[in-house]
Amino acid sequence: TIGFALRNLTSIEQGLGELLRVLKPGGVVAILEFSRPVVPLFRRLVGFYNRYLLPWIGGVLSGSRGAYQYLPDSISK
């Protein structure tokens, strides 16, 4: 699995190639990624969720709110 990390790879092709190289035959790849929506209204709604709700929910579930405060900033770049 890989989550919230594709945008941090210097080469997506190399990163995915390595992921596939180590994948067992019949294995499954799961990728979770965020991006900025194009539609302005949806962008505002998602921005609100990312900025306020995601850090709170992530903090409650994981005990590490800081990790989920970084995420919205990295999505907007």
Number of C-alpha atoms within 10 A of each C-alpha: 8 12 10 14 13 17 14 9 11 9 11 13 11 11 13 14 12 11 13 14 10 9 12 8 8 6 9 10 11 9 11 10 12 16 14 15 13 8 8 10 10 12 14 13 12 18 18 13 14 20 17 14 14 19 21 19 13 16 16 11 10 11 11 13 16 12 13 20 18 12 16 22 11 14 15 11 8
